[in-house]
Amino acid sequence: QVQLVESGGGLVQAGGSLRLSCAVSGSSIFSFDPMNWYRQAPGKQRELVASSPRIGSRKYADSVKGRFTISRDNTKNMVHLQMNTLNPEDTAVYYCNAVSADGNRNHWGQGTQVTVSS
């Protein structure tokens, strides 16, 4: 059974940084294409923040380009989201997502809260 567990969220002041981590168990991250980070702010729809395909360029939402970086750690079977220059609009629950290579299965973590104070 595939499990995704996020960590690294918390409270940070505007301009600060956080690094989110997603530990994957039950399958190698090589079997997922892509691996993503989503976020959902109160009263808003869940949105795709960053996407990491097995091959090819990583993709980012316009609102986080140049500030966030998604990366895969193949040796530890983890995915990270480095978030710099945070602002209050980044406040949300952040979710790790893994899509099976055949596109038929979607796995989600439980989410980690990120709160940015002004």
Backbone torsions as a table, in degrees:
resi	resn	phi	psi	omega
1	GLN	NA	129.6	-178.8
2	VAL	-79.1	133.0	175.2
3	GLN	-131.0	139.2	176.1
4	LEU	-121.1	128.2	-179.4
5	VAL	-127.3	116.8	179.6
6	GLU	-88.8	154.0	174.1
7	SER	-154.2	167.1	174.7
8	GLY	103.5	-5.1	178.5
9	GLY	-72.4	172.2	179.1
10	GLY	163.0	-165.8	179.7
11	LEU	-103.3	130.4	-179.3
12	VAL	-142.4	150.7	177.5
13	GLN	-79.5	154.5	177.0
14	ALA	-55.1	137.3	-176.5
15	GLY	93.1	-11.2	-178.4
16	GLY	-84.4	-175.8	-177.1
17	SER	-131.3	153.5	171.7
18	LEU	-143.1	153.3	174.7
19	ARG	-124.0	114.3	177.2
20	LEU	-90.3	146.4	177.7
21	SER	-128.5	147.6	177.6
22	CYS	-129.3	113.0	177.8
23	ALA	-92.6	126.3	-177.0
24	VAL	-107.6	131.1	175.6
25	SER	-130.2	157.6	179.3
26	GLY	92.6	-12.8	178.5
27	SER	-168.0	151.9	175.6
28	SER	-72.6	145.8	179.0
29	ILE	-67.6	-13.8	175.6
30	PHE	-64.5	-22.6	-177.9
31	SER	-82.1	-4.1	-178.3
32	PHE	-109.9	136.7	-178.1
33	ASP	-155.0	100.0	6.1
34	PRO	-97.5	-177.1	164.2
35	MET	-110.9	138.0	-170.6
36	ASN	-131.0	159.8	165.5
37	TRP	-118.8	128.8	174.3
38	TYR	-115.0	166.0	171.1
39	ARG	-144.2	154.2	177.3
40	GLN	-139.0	116.9	176.6
41	ALA	-90.7	158.0	-179.8
42	PRO	-55.9	129.8	177.9
43	GLY	75.7	6.1	-178.9
44	LYS	-121.6	161.5	176.8
45	GLN	-74.9	155.2	175.3
46	ARG	-67.4	134.7	-178.1
47	GLU	-126.4	149.0	176.9
48	LEU	-77.0	127.3	-177.7
49	VAL	-100.5	-47.6	-176.6
50	ALA	-152.3	146.9	-177.0
51	SER	-135.6	135.4	-179.8
52	SER	-124.2	103.1	175.4
53	PRO	-76.6	164.3	177.2
54	ARG	-64.2	-39.4	178.5
55	ILE	-129.6	139.1	176.9
56	GLY	109.6	-177.0	-173.8
57	SER	-78.7	143.8	172.4
58	ARG	-73.5	152.6	-177.8
59	LYS	-124.3	148.7	-177.9
60	TYR	-136.5	150.2	170.0
61	ALA	-65.0	147.1	-178.9
62	ASP	-56.4	-34.9	-175.0
63	SER	-68.6	-16.0	-177.1
64	VAL	-119.4	-2.5	-179.4
65	LYS	-57.2	134.5	-179.7
66	GLY	84.9	-10.7	-179.6
67	ARG	-115.4	-34.2	-177.0
68	PHE	-108.9	147.5	176.4
69	THR	-136.8	126.2	175.9
70	ILE	-97.9	141.6	179.6
71	SER	-148.1	151.3	176.5
72	ARG	-106.2	137.2	171.7
73	ASP	-111.8	95.1	-174.2
74	ASN	-67.4	-29.8	-177.9
75	THR	-71.8	-30.2	-178.6
76	LYS	-105.1	0.8	-179.7
77	ASN	57.4	48.0	-176.9
78	MET	-133.6	158.5	173.1
79	VAL	-127.1	139.3	-177.4
80	HIS	-121.3	156.8	172.0
81	LEU	-132.2	106.9	176.0
82	GLN	-86.2	123.8	-176.2
83	MET	-120.1	117.2	180.0
84	ASN	-116.0	162.9	178.3
85	THR	47.7	52.4	-177.5
86	LEU	-68.8	148.0	175.5
87	ASN	-131.7	165.3	-176.0
88	PRO	-56.8	-26.8	179.2
89	GLU	-69.4	-11.9	176.7
90	ASP	-84.7	-4.8	178.9
91	THR	-63.1	124.5	-176.4
92	ALA	-178.0	170.7	166.2
93	VAL	-90.0	128.0	-177.5
94	TYR	-103.6	132.9	-175.9
95	TYR	-120.3	137.2	170.9
96	CYS	-87.7	139.5	-177.3
97	ASN	-136.3	136.5	177.8
98	ALA	-127.8	126.1	179.3
99	VAL	-106.3	128.0	179.5
100	SER	-62.6	152.8	-175.0
101	ALA	-60.8	-28.2	178.4
102	ASP	-85.7	-2.1	176.7
103	GLY	78.5	3.1	-173.0
104	ASN	-90.6	-17.2	-177.4
105	ARG	-128.4	142.2	-177.4
106	ASN	-127.1	122.3	-178.9
107	HIS	-114.8	141.5	-177.5
108	TRP	-128.8	146.9	169.2
109	GLY	-85.9	179.7	-176.9
110	GLN	-84.7	-13.0	178.4
111	GLY	96.0	152.5	175.6
112	THR	-135.9	134.7	-174.8
113	GLN	-81.2	131.5	171.8
114	VAL	-119.5	124.1	179.2
115	THR	-124.9	124.8	-179.5
116	VAL	-113.5	119.5	-179.0
117	SER	-93.7	148.1	-178.8
118	SER	-88.0	NA	NA
